Amino acid sequence: MQIKEILQALPSLSISDRLKIAELALQLVLQEKRSLTKDEQKCQLTLAAMTAIADYAPGSELDIFSDLEGEDFCDYPDEDFHNLGNYVQR
């Protein structure tokens, strides 16, 4: 069965069957990953890093988050930080 045929068949399967397929596919990937030599692992990580560079290049979708650098991530008044015990259940 070709990849295209598998992908076309997925929507007609039950959620349970799709989850079984996903679980088995993940197990196969993990088995293959465990069987790689250190050099092969290093090569895969290098390729993944090189691929990810474009994701963080200026103008990319992920680059928009850098616009938030230096900004506070919350606007809670200081008294909320002093009363954190009221919000945390122990």
PyMOL Python script that loads the backbone (N, CA, C, O; Angstrom):
from pymol import cmd

cmd.read_pdbstr("""\
ATOM      1  N   MET A   1       0.857  -1.176   0.000  1.00  0.00           N
ATOM      2  CA  MET A   1       0.000   0.000   0.000  1.00  0.00           C
ATOM      3  C   MET A   1       0.902   1.236   0.000  1.00  0.00           C
ATOM      4  O   MET A   1       1.868   1.302   0.760  1.00  0.00           O
ATOM      5  N   GLN A   2       0.594   2.190  -0.830  1.00  0.00           N
ATOM      6  CA  GLN A   2       1.358   3.419  -0.945  1.00  0.00           C
ATOM      7  C   GLN A   2       0.896   4.438   0.101  1.00  0.00           C
ATOM      8  O   GLN A   2      -0.218   4.352   0.617  1.00  0.00           O
ATOM      9  N   ILE A   3       1.758   5.388   0.398  1.00  0.00           N
ATOM     10  CA  ILE A   3       1.449   6.419   1.385  1.00  0.00           C
ATOM     11  C   ILE A   3       0.158   7.143   1.013  1.00  0.00           C
ATOM     12  O   ILE A   3      -0.689   7.387   1.872  1.00  0.00           O
ATOM     13  N   LYS A   4       0.011   7.483  -0.250  1.00  0.00           N
ATOM     14  CA  LYS A   4      -1.183   8.203  -0.706  1.00  0.00           C
ATOM     15  C   LYS A   4      -2.445   7.402  -0.382  1.00  0.00           C
ATOM     16  O   LYS A   4      -3.443   7.973   0.059  1.00  0.00           O
ATOM     17  N   GLU A   5      -2.409   6.087  -0.597  1.00  0.00           N
ATOM     18  CA  GLU A   5      -3.571   5.232  -0.316  1.00  0.00           C
ATOM     19  C   GLU A   5      -3.854   5.168   1.181  1.00  0.00           C
ATOM     20  O   GLU A   5      -5.010   5.174   1.604  1.00  0.00           O
ATOM     21  N   ILE A   6      -2.803   5.109   1.966  1.00  0.00           N
ATOM     22  CA  ILE A   6      -2.977   5.065   3.429  1.00  0.00           C
ATOM     23  C   ILE A   6      -3.625   6.357   3.907  1.00  0.00           C
ATOM     24  O   ILE A   6      -4.567   6.327   4.699  1.00  0.00           O
ATOM     25  N   LEU A   7      -3.122   7.492   3.428  1.00  0.00           N
ATOM     26  CA  LEU A   7      -3.665   8.782   3.844  1.00  0.00           C
ATOM     27  C   LEU A   7      -5.110   8.965   3.407  1.00  0.00           C
ATOM     28  O   LEU A   7      -5.901   9.585   4.117  1.00  0.00           O
ATOM     29  N   GLN A   8      -5.455   8.432   2.249  1.00  0.00           N
ATOM     30  CA  GLN A   8      -6.839   8.523   1.777  1.00  0.00           C
ATOM     31  C   GLN A   8      -7.763   7.630   2.601  1.00  0.00           C
ATOM     32  O   GLN A   8      -8.937   7.955   2.778  1.00  0.00           O
ATOM     33  N   ALA A   9      -7.248   6.510   3.105  1.00  0.00           N
ATOM     34  CA  ALA A   9      -8.068   5.572   3.870  1.00  0.00           C
ATOM     35  C   ALA A   9      -8.287   6.028   5.311  1.00  0.00           C
ATOM     36  O   ALA A   9      -9.274   5.636   5.934  1.00  0.00           O
ATOM     37  N   LEU A  10      -7.396   6.841   5.844  1.00  0.00           N
ATOM     38  CA  LEU A  10      -7.491   7.243   7.253  1.00  0.00           C
ATOM     39  C   LEU A  10      -8.830   7.873   7.647  1.00  0.00           C
ATOM     40  O   LEU A  10      -9.380   7.496   8.682  1.00  0.00           O
ATOM     41  N   PRO A  11      -9.377   8.810   6.878  1.00  0.00           N
ATOM     42  CA  PRO A  11     -10.640   9.427   7.302  1.00  0.00           C
ATOM     43  C   PRO A  11     -11.804   8.442   7.440  1.00  0.00           C
ATOM     44  O   PRO A  11     -12.739   8.690   8.201  1.00  0.00           O
ATOM     45  N   SER A  12     -11.749   7.337   6.713  1.00  0.00           N
ATOM     46  CA  SER A  12     -12.853   6.376   6.785  1.00  0.00           C
ATOM     47  C   SER A  12     -12.713   5.416   7.963  1.00  0.00           C
ATOM     48  O   SER A  12     -13.638   4.656   8.250  1.00  0.00           O
ATOM     49  N   LEU A  13     -11.586   5.438   8.638  1.00  0.00           N
ATOM     50  CA  LEU A  13     -11.376   4.552   9.787  1.00  0.00           C
ATOM     51  C   LEU A  13     -11.931   5.174  11.057  1.00  0.00           C
ATOM     52  O   LEU A  13     -12.108   6.389  11.145  1.00  0.00           O
ATOM     53  N   SER A  14     -12.200   4.332  12.029  1.00  0.00           N
ATOM     54  CA  SER A  14     -12.671   4.829  13.326  1.00  0.00           C
ATOM     55  C   SER A  14     -11.516   5.521  14.049  1.00  0.00           C
ATOM     56  O   SER A  14     -10.347   5.306  13.728  1.00  0.00           O
ATOM     57  N   ILE A  15     -11.859   6.338  15.010  1.00  0.00           N
ATOM     58  CA  ILE A  15     -10.830   7.015  15.802  1.00  0.00           C
ATOM     59  C   ILE A  15      -9.927   5.989  16.475  1.00  0.00           C
ATOM     60  O   ILE A  15      -8.710   6.163  16.533  1.00  0.00           O
ATOM     61  N   SER A  16     -10.525   4.934  16.974  1.00  0.00           N
ATOM     62  CA  SER A  16      -9.747   3.879  17.630  1.00  0.00           C
ATOM     63  C   SER A  16      -8.715   3.276  16.678  1.00  0.00           C
ATOM     64  O   SER A  16      -7.559   3.076  17.050  1.00  0.00           O
ATOM     65  N   ASP A  17      -9.141   2.989  15.452  1.00  0.00           N
ATOM     66  CA  ASP A  17      -8.214   2.417  14.472  1.00  0.00           C
ATOM     67  C   ASP A  17      -7.119   3.415  14.086  1.00  0.00           C
ATOM     68  O   ASP A  17      -5.961   3.036  13.915  1.00  0.00           O
ATOM     69  N   ARG A  18      -7.492   4.695  13.951  1.00  0.00           N
ATOM     70  CA  ARG A  18      -6.485   5.715  13.628  1.00  0.00           C
ATOM     71  C   ARG A  18      -5.466   5.846  14.751  1.00  0.00           C
ATOM     72  O   ARG A  18      -4.273   6.015  14.496  1.00  0.00           O
ATOM     73  N   LEU A  19      -5.936   5.768  16.000  1.00  0.00           N
ATOM     74  CA  LEU A  19      -5.019   5.843  17.138  1.00  0.00           C
ATOM     75  C   LEU A  19      -4.085   4.635  17.177  1.00  0.00           C
ATOM     76  O   LEU A  19      -2.905   4.772  17.503  1.00  0.00           O
ATOM     77  N   LYS A  20      -4.613   3.447  16.845  1.00  0.00           N
ATOM     78  CA  LYS A  20      -3.766   2.254  16.789  1.00  0.00           C
ATOM     79  C   LYS A  20      -2.672   2.413  15.741  1.00  0.00           C
ATOM     80  O   LYS A  20      -1.518   2.053  15.974  1.00  0.00           O
ATOM     81  N   ILE A  21      -3.044   2.953  14.592  1.00  0.00           N
ATOM     82  CA  ILE A  21      -2.074   3.166  13.514  1.00  0.00           C
ATOM     83  C   ILE A  21      -1.021   4.181  13.960  1.00  0.00           C
ATOM     84  O   ILE A  21       0.174   3.973  13.746  1.00  0.00           O
ATOM     85  N   ALA A  22      -1.461   5.269  14.575  1.00  0.00           N
ATOM     86  CA  ALA A  22      -0.531   6.298  15.036  1.00  0.00           C
ATOM     87  C   ALA A  22       0.412   5.735  16.092  1.00  0.00           C
ATOM     88  O   ALA A  22       1.608   6.024  16.077  1.00  0.00           O
ATOM     89  N   GLU A  23      -0.126   4.931  17.009  1.00  0.00           N
ATOM     90  CA  GLU A  23       0.698   4.337  18.062  1.00  0.00           C
ATOM     91  C   GLU A  23       1.749   3.407  17.467  1.00  0.00           C
ATOM     92  O   GLU A  23       2.917   3.461  17.852  1.00  0.00           O
ATOM     93  N   LEU A  24       1.343   2.566  16.541  1.00  0.00           N
ATOM     94  CA  LEU A  24       2.280   1.640  15.914  1.00  0.00           C
ATOM     95  C   LEU A  24       3.345   2.393  15.122  1.00  0.00           C
ATOM     96  O   LEU A  24       4.525   2.044  15.172  1.00  0.00           O
ATOM     97  N   ALA A  25       2.927   3.428  14.391  1.00  0.00           N
ATOM     98  CA  ALA A  25       3.883   4.217  13.624  1.00  0.00           C
ATOM     99  C   ALA A  25       4.906   4.873  14.552  1.00  0.00           C
ATOM    100  O   ALA A  25       6.101   4.886  14.254  1.00  0.00           O
ATOM    101  N   LEU A  26       4.438   5.412  15.669  1.00  0.00           N
ATOM    102  CA  LEU A  26       5.346   6.035  16.634  1.00  0.00           C
ATOM    103  C   LEU A  26       6.299   5.004  17.224  1.00  0.00           C
ATOM    104  O   LEU A  26       7.489   5.281  17.380  1.00  0.00           O
ATOM    105  N   GLN A  27       5.796   3.827  17.552  1.00  0.00           N
ATOM    106  CA  GLN A  27       6.653   2.763  18.084  1.00  0.00           C
ATOM    107  C   GLN A  27       7.741   2.386  17.083  1.00  0.00           C
ATOM    108  O   GLN A  27       8.892   2.181  17.468  1.00  0.00           O
ATOM    109  N   LEU A  28       7.386   2.293  15.811  1.00  0.00           N
ATOM    110  CA  LEU A  28       8.372   1.966  14.780  1.00  0.00           C
ATOM    111  C   LEU A  28       9.431   3.053  14.655  1.00  0.00           C
ATOM    112  O   LEU A  28      10.615   2.755  14.502  1.00  0.00           O
ATOM    113  N   VAL A  29       9.011   4.299  14.720  1.00  0.00           N
ATOM    114  CA  VAL A  29       9.964   5.412  14.652  1.00  0.00           C
ATOM    115  C   VAL A  29      10.910   5.368  15.852  1.00  0.00           C
ATOM    116  O   VAL A  29      12.119   5.545  15.698  1.00  0.00           O
ATOM    117  N   LEU A  30      10.363   5.135  17.039  1.00  0.00           N
ATOM    118  CA  LEU A  30      11.193   5.078  18.243  1.00  0.00           C
ATOM    119  C   LEU A  30      12.164   3.903  18.205  1.00  0.00           C
ATOM    120  O   LEU A  30      13.311   4.030  18.636  1.00  0.00           O
ATOM    121  N   GLN A  31      11.715   2.769  17.695  1.00  0.00           N
ATOM    122  CA  GLN A  31      12.616   1.618  17.555  1.00  0.00           C
ATOM    123  C   GLN A  31      13.757   1.946  16.611  1.00  0.00           C
ATOM    124  O   GLN A  31      14.913   1.627  16.887  1.00  0.00           O
ATOM    125  N   GLU A  32      13.434   2.575  15.512  1.00  0.00           N
ATOM    126  CA  GLU A  32      14.470   2.945  14.548  1.00  0.00           C
ATOM    127  C   GLU A  32      15.433   3.959  15.154  1.00  0.00           C
ATOM    128  O   GLU A  32      16.642   3.889  14.937  1.00  0.00           O
ATOM    129  N   LYS A  33      14.885   4.901  15.916  1.00  0.00           N
ATOM    130  CA  LYS A  33      15.722   5.919  16.558  1.00  0.00           C
ATOM    131  C   LYS A  33      16.692   5.265  17.532  1.00  0.00           C
ATOM    132  O   LYS A  33      17.865   5.635  17.581  1.00  0.00           O
ATOM    133  N   ARG A  34      16.216   4.300  18.303  1.00  0.00           N
ATOM    134  CA  ARG A  34      17.080   3.618  19.285  1.00  0.00           C
ATOM    135  C   ARG A  34      18.185   2.808  18.611  1.00  0.00           C
ATOM    136  O   ARG A  34      19.233   2.564  19.210  1.00  0.00           O
ATOM    137  N   SER A  35      17.950   2.392  17.368  1.00  0.00           N
ATOM    138  CA  SER A  35      18.934   1.555  16.680  1.00  0.00           C
ATOM    139  C   SER A  35      20.015   2.376  15.971  1.00  0.00           C
ATOM    140  O   SER A  35      20.970   1.808  15.443  1.00  0.00           O
ATOM    141  N   LEU A  36      19.875   3.699  15.953  1.00  0.00           N
ATOM    142  CA  LEU A  36      20.857   4.542  15.276  1.00  0.00           C
ATOM    143  C   LEU A  36      22.159   4.620  16.067  1.00  0.00           C
ATOM    144  O   LEU A  36      22.156   4.613  17.298  1.00  0.00           O
ATOM    145  N   THR A  37      23.252   4.694  15.347  1.00  0.00           N
ATOM    146  CA  THR A  37      24.545   4.907  16.002  1.00  0.00           C
ATOM    147  C   THR A  37      24.627   6.364  16.447  1.00  0.00           C
ATOM    148  O   THR A  37      23.803   7.187  16.050  1.00  0.00           O
ATOM    149  N   LYS A  38      25.611   6.674  17.263  1.00  0.00           N
ATOM    150  CA  LYS A  38      25.790   8.053  17.722  1.00  0.00           C
ATOM    151  C   LYS A  38      26.026   8.996  16.537  1.00  0.00           C
ATOM    152  O   LYS A  38      25.511  10.113  16.518  1.00  0.00           O
ATOM    153  N   ASP A  39      26.802   8.543  15.555  1.00  0.00           N
ATOM    154  CA  ASP A  39      27.057   9.374  14.375  1.00  0.00           C
ATOM    155  C   ASP A  39      25.774   9.615  13.575  1.00  0.00           C
ATOM    156  O   ASP A  39      25.547  10.718  13.080  1.00  0.00           O
ATOM    157  N   GLU A  40      24.940   8.586  13.452  1.00  0.00           N
ATOM    158  CA  GLU A  40      23.676   8.730  12.735  1.00  0.00           C
ATOM    159  C   GLU A  40      22.742   9.677  13.481  1.00  0.00           C
ATOM    160  O   GLU A  40      22.054  10.489  12.861  1.00  0.00           O
ATOM    161  N   GLN A  41      22.715   9.574  14.826  1.00  0.00           N
ATOM    162  CA  GLN A  41      21.897  10.479  15.627  1.00  0.00           C
ATOM    163  C   GLN A  41      22.367  11.920  15.451  1.00  0.00           C
ATOM    164  O   GLN A  41      21.557  12.832  15.286  1.00  0.00           O
ATOM    165  N   LYS A  42      23.686  12.113  15.487  1.00  0.00           N
ATOM    166  CA  LYS A  42      24.245  13.453  15.330  1.00  0.00           C
ATOM    167  C   LYS A  42      23.888  14.017  13.953  1.00  0.00           C
ATOM    168  O   LYS A  42      23.565  15.198  13.830  1.00  0.00           O
ATOM    169  N   CYS A  43      23.947  13.182  12.930  1.00  0.00           N
ATOM    170  CA  CYS A  43      23.594  13.609  11.577  1.00  0.00           C
ATOM    171  C   CYS A  43      22.128  14.023  11.500  1.00  0.00           C
ATOM    172  O   CYS A  43      21.805  15.038  10.883  1.00  0.00           O
ATOM    173  N   GLN A  44      21.233  13.246  12.121  1.00  0.00           N
ATOM    174  CA  GLN A  44      19.807  13.581  12.114  1.00  0.00           C
ATOM    175  C   GLN A  44      19.543  14.891  12.847  1.00  0.00           C
ATOM    176  O   GLN A  44      18.754  15.719  12.391  1.00  0.00           O
ATOM    177  N   LEU A  45      20.211  15.074  13.991  1.00  0.00           N
ATOM    178  CA  LEU A  45      20.035  16.319  14.743  1.00  0.00           C
ATOM    179  C   LEU A  45      20.550  17.515  13.951  1.00  0.00           C
ATOM    180  O   LEU A  45      19.950  18.589  13.975  1.00  0.00           O
ATOM    181  N   THR A  46      21.647  17.327  13.260  1.00  0.00           N
ATOM    182  CA  THR A  46      22.199  18.401  12.429  1.00  0.00           C
ATOM    183  C   THR A  46      21.229  18.773  11.319  1.00  0.00           C
ATOM    184  O   THR A  46      20.990  19.954  11.067  1.00  0.00           O
ATOM    185  N   LEU A  47      20.672  17.770  10.658  1.00  0.00           N
ATOM    186  CA  LEU A  47      19.700  18.035   9.592  1.00  0.00           C
ATOM    187  C   LEU A  47      18.452  18.724  10.129  1.00  0.00           C
ATOM    188  O   LEU A  47      17.918  19.632   9.491  1.00  0.00           O
ATOM    189  N   ALA A  48      17.986  18.296  11.299  1.00  0.00           N
ATOM    190  CA  ALA A  48      16.809  18.914  11.907  1.00  0.00           C
ATOM    191  C   ALA A  48      17.088  20.369  12.260  1.00  0.00           C
ATOM    192  O   ALA A  48      16.236  21.233  12.054  1.00  0.00           O
ATOM    193  N   ALA A  49      18.282  20.645  12.794  1.00  0.00           N
ATOM    194  CA  ALA A  49      18.636  22.020  13.145  1.00  0.00           C
ATOM    195  C   ALA A  49      18.730  22.887  11.899  1.00  0.00           C
ATOM    196  O   ALA A  49      18.281  24.033  11.898  1.00  0.00           O
ATOM    197  N   MET A  50      19.312  22.340  10.841  1.00  0.00           N
ATOM    198  CA  MET A  50      19.430  23.106   9.597  1.00  0.00           C
ATOM    199  C   MET A  50      18.052  23.396   9.007  1.00  0.00           C
ATOM    200  O   MET A  50      17.825  24.470   8.450  1.00  0.00           O
ATOM    201  N   THR A  51      17.152  22.455   9.127  1.00  0.00           N
ATOM    202  CA  THR A  51      15.791  22.645   8.632  1.00  0.00           C
ATOM    203  C   THR A  51      15.053  23.699   9.446  1.00  0.00           C
ATOM    204  O   THR A  51      14.265  24.473   8.902  1.00  0.00           O
ATOM    205  N   ALA A  52      15.310  23.726  10.747  1.00  0.00           N
ATOM    206  CA  ALA A  52      14.601  24.648  11.638  1.00  0.00           C
ATOM    207  C   ALA A  52      15.089  26.084  11.512  1.00  0.00           C
ATOM    208  O   ALA A  52      14.387  27.010  11.919  1.00  0.00           O
ATOM    209  N   ILE A  53      16.272  26.286  10.960  1.00  0.00           N
ATOM    210  CA  ILE A  53      16.811  27.644  10.845  1.00  0.00           C
ATOM    211  C   ILE A  53      15.826  28.553  10.119  1.00  0.00           C
ATOM    212  O   ILE A  53      15.610  29.690  10.537  1.00  0.00           O
ATOM    213  N   ALA A  54      15.239  28.071   9.056  1.00  0.00           N
ATOM    214  CA  ALA A  54      14.292  28.891   8.285  1.00  0.00           C
ATOM    215  C   ALA A  54      13.081  29.289   9.125  1.00  0.00           C
ATOM    216  O   ALA A  54      12.503  30.355   8.913  1.00  0.00           O
ATOM    217  N   ASP A  55      12.691  28.436  10.081  1.00  0.00           N
ATOM    218  CA  ASP A  55      11.531  28.744  10.919  1.00  0.00           C
ATOM    219  C   ASP A  55      11.772  29.956  11.812  1.00  0.00           C
ATOM    220  O   ASP A  55      10.822  30.627  12.216  1.00  0.00           O
ATOM    221  N   TYR A  56      13.028  30.238  12.121  1.00  0.00           N
ATOM    222  CA  TYR A  56      13.361  31.333  13.036  1.00  0.00           C
ATOM    223  C   TYR A  56      14.025  32.506  12.329  1.00  0.00           C
ATOM    224  O   TYR A  56      14.500  33.433  12.985  1.00  0.00           O
ATOM    225  N   ALA A  57      14.064  32.481  11.016  1.00  0.00           N
ATOM    226  CA  ALA A  57      14.667  33.564  10.242  1.00  0.00           C
ATOM    227  C   ALA A  57      13.787  34.808  10.327  1.00  0.00           C
ATOM    228  O   ALA A  57      12.577  34.697  10.523  1.00  0.00           O
ATOM    229  N   PRO A  58      14.381  35.984  10.184  1.00  0.00           N
ATOM    230  CA  PRO A  58      13.571  37.211  10.200  1.00  0.00           C
ATOM    231  C   PRO A  58      12.451  37.133   9.162  1.00  0.00           C
ATOM    232  O   PRO A  58      12.668  36.746   8.013  1.00  0.00           O
ATOM    233  N   GLY A  59      11.253  37.512   9.598  1.00  0.00           N
ATOM    234  CA  GLY A  59      10.094  37.490   8.717  1.00  0.00           C
ATOM    235  C   GLY A  59       9.318  36.191   8.740  1.00  0.00           C
ATOM    236  O   GLY A  59       8.258  36.098   8.121  1.00  0.00           O
ATOM    237  N   SER A  60       9.822  35.178   9.445  1.00  0.00           N
ATOM    238  CA  SER A  60       9.100  33.910   9.509  1.00  0.00           C
ATOM    239  C   SER A  60       7.968  34.002  10.527  1.00  0.00           C
ATOM    240  O   SER A  60       7.884  34.967  11.287  1.00  0.00           O
ATOM    241  N   GLU A  61       7.104  33.001  10.536  1.00  0.00           N
ATOM    242  CA  GLU A  61       5.972  33.004  11.465  1.00  0.00           C
ATOM    243  C   GLU A  61       6.411  32.981  12.924  1.00  0.00           C
ATOM    244  O   GLU A  61       5.793  33.630  13.767  1.00  0.00           O
ATOM    245  N   LEU A  62       7.479  32.234  13.229  1.00  0.00           N
ATOM    246  CA  LEU A  62       7.927  32.144  14.612  1.00  0.00           C
ATOM    247  C   LEU A  62       8.671  33.392  15.052  1.00  0.00           C
ATOM    248  O   LEU A  62       8.811  33.647  16.248  1.00  0.00           O
ATOM    249  N   ASP A  63       9.143  34.161  14.104  1.00  0.00           N
ATOM    250  CA  ASP A  63       9.885  35.378  14.410  1.00  0.00           C
ATOM    251  C   ASP A  63       8.993  36.434  15.059  1.00  0.00           C
ATOM    252  O   ASP A  63       9.494  37.312  15.761  1.00  0.00           O
ATOM    253  N   ILE A  64       7.686  36.362  14.838  1.00  0.00           N
ATOM    254  CA  ILE A  64       6.797  37.380  15.398  1.00  0.00           C
ATOM    255  C   ILE A  64       6.838  37.391  16.930  1.00  0.00           C
ATOM    256  O   ILE A  64       6.543  38.412  17.550  1.00  0.00           O
ATOM    257  N   PHE A  65       7.201  36.262  17.536  1.00  0.00           N
ATOM    258  CA  PHE A  65       7.263  36.210  18.992  1.00  0.00           C
ATOM    259  C   PHE A  65       8.421  37.035  19.538  1.00  0.00           C
ATOM    260  O   PHE A  65       8.391  37.434  20.702  1.00  0.00           O
ATOM    261  N   SER A  66       9.430  37.298  18.733  1.00  0.00           N
ATOM    262  CA  SER A  66      10.555  38.096  19.207  1.00  0.00           C
ATOM    263  C   SER A  66      10.141  39.547  19.427  1.00  0.00           C
ATOM    264  O   SER A  66      10.841  40.288  20.118  1.00  0.00           O
ATOM    265  N   ASP A  67       9.017  39.961  18.852  1.00  0.00           N
ATOM    266  CA  ASP A  67       8.516  41.314  19.080  1.00  0.00           C
ATOM    267  C   ASP A  67       8.123  41.517  20.540  1.00  0.00           C
ATOM    268  O   ASP A  67       8.036  42.655  21.002  1.00  0.00           O
ATOM    269  N   LEU A  68       7.890  40.447  21.262  1.00  0.00           N
ATOM    270  CA  LEU A  68       7.465  40.529  22.655  1.00  0.00           C
ATOM    271  C   LEU A  68       8.642  40.588  23.625  1.00  0.00           C
ATOM    272  O   LEU A  68       8.443  40.768  24.826  1.00  0.00           O
ATOM    273  N   GLU A  69       9.856  40.439  23.121  1.00  0.00           N
ATOM    274  CA  GLU A  69      11.025  40.435  23.996  1.00  0.00           C
ATOM    275  C   GLU A  69      11.090  41.741  24.784  1.00  0.00           C
ATOM    276  O   GLU A  69      10.917  42.829  24.235  1.00  0.00           O
ATOM    277  N   GLY A  70      11.341  41.606  26.068  1.00  0.00           N
ATOM    278  CA  GLY A  70      11.463  42.770  26.928  1.00  0.00           C
ATOM    279  C   GLY A  70      10.152  43.236  27.523  1.00  0.00           C
ATOM    280  O   GLY A  70      10.147  44.077  28.422  1.00  0.00           O
ATOM    281  N   GLU A  71       9.049  42.710  27.044  1.00  0.00           N
ATOM    282  CA  GLU A  71       7.753  43.097  27.594  1.00  0.00           C
ATOM    283  C   GLU A  71       7.400  42.185  28.764  1.00  0.00           C
ATOM    284  O   GLU A  71       7.781  41.014  28.798  1.00  0.00           O
ATOM    285  N   ASP A  72       6.663  42.747  29.723  1.00  0.00           N
ATOM    286  CA  ASP A  72       6.171  41.921  30.820  1.00  0.00           C
ATOM    287  C   ASP A  72       5.183  40.912  30.266  1.00  0.00           C
ATOM    288  O   ASP A  72       4.423  41.227  29.350  1.00  0.00           O
ATOM    289  N   PHE A  73       5.186  39.715  30.803  1.00  0.00           N
ATOM    290  CA  PHE A  73       4.287  38.694  30.289  1.00  0.00           C
ATOM    291  C   PHE A  73       2.959  38.660  31.018  1.00  0.00           C
ATOM    292  O   PHE A  73       2.059  37.912  30.635  1.00  0.00           O
ATOM    293  N   CYS A  74       2.827  39.452  32.057  1.00  0.00           N
ATOM    294  CA  CYS A  74       1.530  39.522  32.742  1.00  0.00           C
ATOM    295  C   CYS A  74       1.323  40.939  33.258  1.00  0.00           C
ATOM    296  O   CYS A  74       2.280  41.689  33.452  1.00  0.00           O
ATOM    297  N   ASP A  75       0.079  41.289  33.475  1.00  0.00           N
ATOM    298  CA  ASP A  75      -0.261  42.634  33.930  1.00  0.00           C
ATOM    299  C   ASP A  75      -0.902  42.615  35.314  1.00  0.00           C
ATOM    300  O   ASP A  75      -1.728  43.472  35.626  1.00  0.00           O
ATOM    301  N   TYR A  76      -0.530  41.650  36.138  1.00  0.00           N
ATOM    302  CA  TYR A  76      -1.114  41.567  37.461  1.00  0.00           C
ATOM    303  C   TYR A  76      -0.528  42.648  38.355  1.00  0.00           C
ATOM    304  O   TYR A  76       0.673  42.914  38.320  1.00  0.00           O
ATOM    305  N   PRO A  77      -1.380  43.262  39.150  1.00  0.00           N
ATOM    306  CA  PRO A  77      -0.846  44.232  40.129  1.00  0.00           C
ATOM    307  C   PRO A  77       0.073  43.509  41.113  1.00  0.00           C
ATOM    308  O   PRO A  77      -0.058  42.304  41.327  1.00  0.00           O
ATOM    309  N   ASP A  78       0.987  44.244  41.696  1.00  0.00           N
ATOM    310  CA  ASP A  78       1.953  43.653  42.627  1.00  0.00           C
ATOM    311  C   ASP A  78       1.293  42.901  43.775  1.00  0.00           C
ATOM    312  O   ASP A  78       1.815  41.887  44.238  1.00  0.00           O
ATOM    313  N   GLU A  79       0.147  43.395  44.233  1.00  0.00           N
ATOM    314  CA  GLU A  79      -0.479  42.722  45.380  1.00  0.00           C
ATOM    315  C   GLU A  79      -0.896  41.295  45.048  1.00  0.00           C
ATOM    316  O   GLU A  79      -0.972  40.460  45.949  1.00  0.00           O
ATOM    317  N   ASP A  80      -1.168  40.993  43.788  1.00  0.00           N
ATOM    318  CA  ASP A  80      -1.516  39.624  43.416  1.00  0.00           C
ATOM    319  C   ASP A  80      -0.342  38.681  43.645  1.00  0.00           C
ATOM    320  O   ASP A  80      -0.539  37.525  44.022  1.00  0.00           O
ATOM    321  N   PHE A  81       0.873  39.161  43.422  1.00  0.00           N
ATOM    322  CA  PHE A  81       2.044  38.324  43.632  1.00  0.00           C
ATOM    323  C   PHE A  81       2.261  38.041  45.114  1.00  0.00           C
ATOM    324  O   PHE A  81       2.782  36.987  45.480  1.00  0.00           O
ATOM    325  N   HIS A  82       1.862  38.982  45.965  1.00  0.00           N
ATOM    326  CA  HIS A  82       2.019  38.772  47.403  1.00  0.00           C
ATOM    327  C   HIS A  82       0.961  37.834  47.960  1.00  0.00           C
ATOM    328  O   HIS A  82       1.134  37.280  49.046  1.00  0.00           O
ATOM    329  N   ASN A  83      -0.133  37.651  47.229  1.00  0.00           N
ATOM    330  CA  ASN A  83      -1.232  36.811  47.701  1.00  0.00           C
ATOM    331  C   ASN A  83      -1.339  35.512  46.923  1.00  0.00           C
ATOM    332  O   ASN A  83      -2.417  34.922  46.845  1.00  0.00           O
ATOM    333  N   LEU A  84      -0.228  35.060  46.344  1.00  0.00           N
ATOM    334  CA  LEU A  84      -0.274  33.838  45.561  1.00  0.00           C
ATOM    335  C   LEU A  84      -0.763  32.641  46.371  1.00  0.00           C
ATOM    336  O   LEU A  84      -1.375  31.725  45.821  1.00  0.00           O
ATOM    337  N   GLY A  85      -0.499  32.647  47.653  1.00  0.00           N
ATOM    338  CA  GLY A  85      -0.949  31.559  48.506  1.00  0.00           C
ATOM    339  C   GLY A  85      -2.449  31.380  48.481  1.00  0.00           C
ATOM    340  O   GLY A  85      -2.949  30.277  48.701  1.00  0.00           O
ATOM    341  N   ASN A  86      -3.175  32.457  48.214  1.00  0.00           N
ATOM    342  CA  ASN A  86      -4.629  32.381  48.137  1.00  0.00           C
ATOM    343  C   ASN A  86      -5.094  31.618  46.904  1.00  0.00           C
ATOM    344  O   ASN A  86      -6.206  31.090  46.881  1.00  0.00           O
ATOM    345  N   TYR A  87      -4.239  31.557  45.872  1.00  0.00           N
ATOM    346  CA  TYR A  87      -4.624  30.918  44.627  1.00  0.00           C
ATOM    347  C   TYR A  87      -4.108  29.478  44.521  1.00  0.00           C
ATOM    348  O   TYR A  87      -4.667  28.668  43.781  1.00  0.00           O
ATOM    349  N   VAL A  88      -3.069  29.172  45.242  1.00  0.00           N
ATOM    350  CA  VAL A  88      -2.460  27.862  45.157  1.00  0.00           C
ATOM    351  C   VAL A  88      -3.060  26.956  46.201  1.00  0.00           C
ATOM    352  O   VAL A  88      -3.053  27.280  47.389  1.00  0.00           O
ATOM    353  N   GLN A  89      -3.588  25.806  45.765  1.00  0.00           N
ATOM    354  CA  GLN A  89      -4.144  24.855  46.720  1.00  0.00           C
ATOM    355  C   GLN A  89      -3.025  23.938  47.206  1.00  0.00           C
ATOM    356  O   GLN A  89      -2.190  23.495  46.417  1.00  0.00           O
ATOM    357  N   ARG A  90      -3.014  23.668  48.447  1.00  0.00           N
ATOM    358  CA  ARG A  90      -1.975  22.794  49.008  1.00  0.00           C
ATOM    359  C   ARG A  90      -2.557  21.529  49.504  1.00  0.00           C
ATOM    360  O   ARG A  90      -1.832  20.672  50.010  1.00  0.00           O
TER     361      ARG A  90
END
""", "prot")
cmd.dss("prot")
cmd.show_as("cartoon", "prot")
cmd.util.cbc("prot")
cmd.orient("prot")
